[in-house]
């Protein structure tokens, strides 16, 4: 999957992947999922709290800059206008933007695919028993059903800044064990970010992908092939 993203967002994502994280909670409890599971919906602050409980870096990116919104449209994830059911004596209803629980679960999965130490398992454990009995499923519901089987094995995800001109590369292994390769421009700002899952099947060697990207951009910079095998 390849996704276009704003330069500022990509720079912040790359910066956070290079930073050590700490879970937001220190007591080992996970409670932010409760309202989402109970209501079947979640608003932005609910999603942010779920991220905060597992990876403060992901929470910061979501809470302060909405940097993960680039993941919504490519996977057909979206916030909807959710309305509280009408009371018999009232002629009006009120509502706000919220996301369905299965969409939230997939959203968290895609953030995990970027190398962050977030975890959709509590939502999956709650939603899956009902979903496996349904005749038809949406894309996000299917991702919930297959999560345990596909976790850490998905194809690489690539974020790309339109018009970027990479001249060098850097590679890191994230705290969750994912391989992240950034292609950098002359200002050392990332213009392409590729993240490979911890247990992904070996495919086309990364050093050739990097060389192809740099050559396509018209540069012939050297890179550390040993770090991307």
C-alpha positions as CSV (number, residue, x, y, z in Angstrom):
1,X,0.0,0.0,0.0
2,X,1.4,3.4,-1.0
3,X,-0.2,6.6,0.5
4,X,0.4,10.3,-0.2
5,X,1.1,12.3,2.9
6,X,2.1,15.9,3.7
7,X,5.7,16.6,4.3
8,X,5.3,17.9,7.8
9,X,3.3,14.8,8.9
10,X,5.9,12.5,7.4
11,X,8.7,14.3,9.2
12,X,6.9,14.0,12.5
13,X,6.1,10.3,12.0
14,X,9.8,9.6,11.2
15,X,11.0,11.6,14.2
16,X,8.7,9.7,16.6
17,X,9.7,6.3,15.2
18,X,13.3,7.3,16.1
19,X,12.2,8.1,19.7
20,X,11.9,5.6,22.5
21,X,8.3,5.3,23.7
22,X,6.6,4.6,27.0
23,X,3.1,3.5,27.6
24,X,0.8,6.2,28.8
25,X,-0.4,4.0,31.7
26,X,2.0,2.6,34.3
27,X,-0.5,0.5,36.2
28,X,-0.8,-2.2,33.5
29,X,-4.6,-1.6,33.1
30,X,-6.3,-0.9,29.8
31,X,-9.5,0.9,30.1
32,X,-9.9,3.3,27.1
33,X,-11.6,0.6,25.1
34,X,-14.5,0.2,27.4
35,X,-16.8,3.0,26.0
36,X,-15.9,2.1,22.4
37,X,-16.9,-1.6,23.0
38,X,-20.0,-0.6,24.9
39,X,-21.3,1.9,22.4
40,X,-20.0,0.4,19.2
41,X,-18.6,3.8,18.4
42,X,-15.8,6.1,19.4
43,X,-15.0,9.8,19.0
44,X,-11.6,11.3,18.4
45,X,-10.6,11.5,22.1
46,X,-11.6,7.9,22.6
47,X,-9.2,6.8,19.8
48,X,-6.5,9.1,21.2
49,X,-6.9,7.5,24.7
50,X,-6.5,4.0,23.2
51,X,-3.3,5.1,21.6
52,X,-2.1,6.8,24.7
53,X,-2.4,3.6,26.7
54,X,0.1,1.8,24.5
55,X,2.4,4.3,22.8
56,X,2.6,7.9,23.8
57,X,4.3,8.8,20.5
58,X,1.3,7.6,18.5
59,X,-1.0,9.5,20.9
60,X,1.0,12.7,20.3
61,X,0.8,12.4,16.6
62,X,-2.9,11.8,16.6
63,X,-3.8,14.3,19.4
64,X,-1.8,17.3,18.4
65,X,-1.5,17.1,14.6
66,X,-3.9,14.5,13.2
67,X,-0.9,13.0,11.4
68,X,-2.6,9.6,11.0
69,X,-5.6,10.9,9.1
70,X,-3.7,10.1,5.9
71,X,-4.5,6.4,6.7
72,X,-8.3,6.9,6.7
73,X,-9.3,7.4,3.0
74,X,-7.0,4.7,1.5
75,X,-8.7,2.1,3.7
76,X,-12.2,3.6,3.4
77,X,-12.2,4.5,7.1
78,X,-14.1,7.6,8.1
79,X,-15.9,9.5,10.8
80,X,-19.7,9.6,10.5
81,X,-22.4,11.8,12.0
82,X,-23.7,9.8,14.9
83,X,-27.0,10.9,16.4
84,X,-28.6,9.9,19.7
85,X,-32.0,8.3,19.1
86,X,-35.0,10.6,19.4
87,X,-37.0,10.8,22.6
88,X,-40.8,10.6,22.1
89,X,-41.5,14.1,23.3
90,X,-38.6,15.8,21.4
91,X,-38.7,16.8,17.7
92,X,-34.9,17.2,17.4
93,X,-31.9,15.0,17.9
94,X,-28.2,15.9,18.4
95,X,-25.1,14.2,17.2
96,X,-21.4,14.5,16.5
97,X,-18.6,12.9,14.5
98,X,-17.7,9.4,15.5
99,X,-16.2,6.2,14.1
100,X,-17.6,2.7,14.2
101,X,-15.7,0.2,16.5
102,X,-14.6,-2.0,13.7
103,X,-13.2,1.0,11.8
104,X,-11.4,2.1,14.9
105,X,-9.8,-1.4,15.2
106,X,-8.6,-1.3,11.6
107,X,-7.3,2.3,12.1
108,X,-5.2,1.1,15.0
109,X,-4.0,-1.8,13.0
110,X,-2.7,0.5,10.3
111,X,-0.9,2.7,12.8
112,X,0.7,-0.5,14.1
113,X,1.8,-1.3,10.6
114,X,3.8,2.0,10.6
115,X,5.9,0.6,13.4
116,X,4.2,2.0,16.5
117,X,3.6,-0.2,19.6
118,X,-0.2,0.1,19.6
119,X,-2.5,-2.8,20.0
120,X,-5.9,-3.5,18.5
121,X,-6.3,-6.8,20.4
122,X,-8.8,-5.7,23.0
123,X,-11.2,-4.4,20.3
124,X,-10.6,-7.5,18.2
125,X,-11.3,-9.8,21.2
126,X,-14.6,-8.1,21.8
127,X,-15.8,-7.7,18.2
128,X,-14.6,-10.9,16.5
129,X,-17.1,-13.4,18.2
130,X,-20.0,-11.6,16.7
131,X,-18.4,-10.9,13.3
132,X,-17.5,-14.5,12.6
133,X,-21.2,-15.4,12.7
134,X,-22.3,-12.8,10.1
135,X,-22.9,-13.6,6.5
136,X,-21.3,-10.5,5.1
137,X,-18.5,-8.3,6.4
138,X,-17.1,-4.8,5.6
139,X,-13.4,-4.3,4.9
140,X,-12.7,-3.3,8.5
141,X,-14.8,-6.1,9.9
142,X,-12.8,-8.6,7.8
143,X,-9.6,-7.1,9.1
144,X,-10.8,-7.7,12.7
145,X,-11.6,-11.4,11.9
146,X,-8.2,-11.9,10.3
147,X,-6.1,-9.8,12.7
148,X,-4.4,-12.6,14.7
149,X,-3.5,-14.5,11.5
150,X,-2.2,-11.4,9.6
151,X,-0.7,-9.4,12.5
152,X,3.0,-8.5,11.8
153,X,2.8,-10.3,8.4
154,X,1.2,-7.6,6.2
155,X,2.7,-6.2,3.0
156,X,4.9,-3.1,3.4
157,X,3.3,0.3,3.8
158,X,4.8,3.3,2.0
159,X,4.2,7.0,2.8
160,X,5.3,9.4,0.1
161,X,5.5,13.2,-0.1
162,X,4.5,14.5,-3.5
163,X,7.4,16.0,-5.5
164,X,10.0,14.8,-3.0
165,X,13.6,14.4,-4.2
166,X,15.4,11.8,-2.1
167,X,19.2,11.7,-2.2
168,X,20.0,9.4,0.7
169,X,18.5,6.8,3.0
170,X,18.4,5.8,6.6
171,X,17.1,2.5,8.1
172,X,16.0,1.7,11.7
173,X,14.3,-1.1,13.5
174,X,11.4,0.2,15.6
175,X,10.8,-0.8,19.1
176,X,8.1,-3.2,17.9
177,X,10.6,-4.9,15.6
178,X,9.4,-3.4,12.3
179,X,12.0,-2.2,9.7
180,X,11.5,1.4,8.7
181,X,13.5,3.0,5.8
182,X,13.3,6.7,5.1
183,X,14.5,8.3,1.9
184,X,15.8,11.8,2.8
185,X,16.1,15.0,0.7
186,X,19.0,17.5,0.7
187,X,17.7,19.0,4.0
188,X,17.7,15.5,5.7
189,X,13.9,15.6,5.7
190,X,12.0,12.3,4.8
191,X,10.2,12.3,1.6
192,X,9.5,8.5,1.4
193,X,9.0,6.1,4.3
194,X,8.7,2.4,3.9
195,X,7.8,0.2,6.9
196,X,8.0,-3.6,6.8
197,X,6.3,-5.9,9.2
198,X,8.2,-7.9,11.8
199,X,7.3,-11.3,10.2
200,X,6.8,-10.2,6.6
201,X,7.7,-12.7,3.9
202,X,11.0,-11.9,2.3
203,X,10.6,-10.3,-1.1
204,X,12.5,-8.0,-3.4
205,X,15.7,-7.0,-1.6
206,X,15.4,-3.6,0.0
207,X,18.7,-2.4,-1.3
208,X,17.4,-2.6,-4.8
209,X,14.2,-0.8,-3.9
210,X,16.2,2.0,-2.4
211,X,18.5,2.2,-5.4
212,X,15.5,2.3,-7.7
213,X,13.9,5.1,-5.7
214,X,17.1,7.2,-5.7
215,X,17.8,6.6,-9.4
216,X,14.2,7.5,-10.2
217,X,14.7,10.8,-8.5
218,X,17.8,11.4,-10.5
219,X,20.3,10.9,-7.7
220,X,23.0,8.4,-7.3
221,X,23.8,8.8,-3.6
222,X,25.3,5.9,-1.6
223,X,23.3,4.1,1.0
224,X,24.0,1.6,3.7
225,X,23.1,-1.7,2.0
226,X,24.1,-3.7,5.0
227,X,21.4,-2.2,7.2
228,X,18.6,-3.0,4.7
229,X,19.1,-6.6,3.9
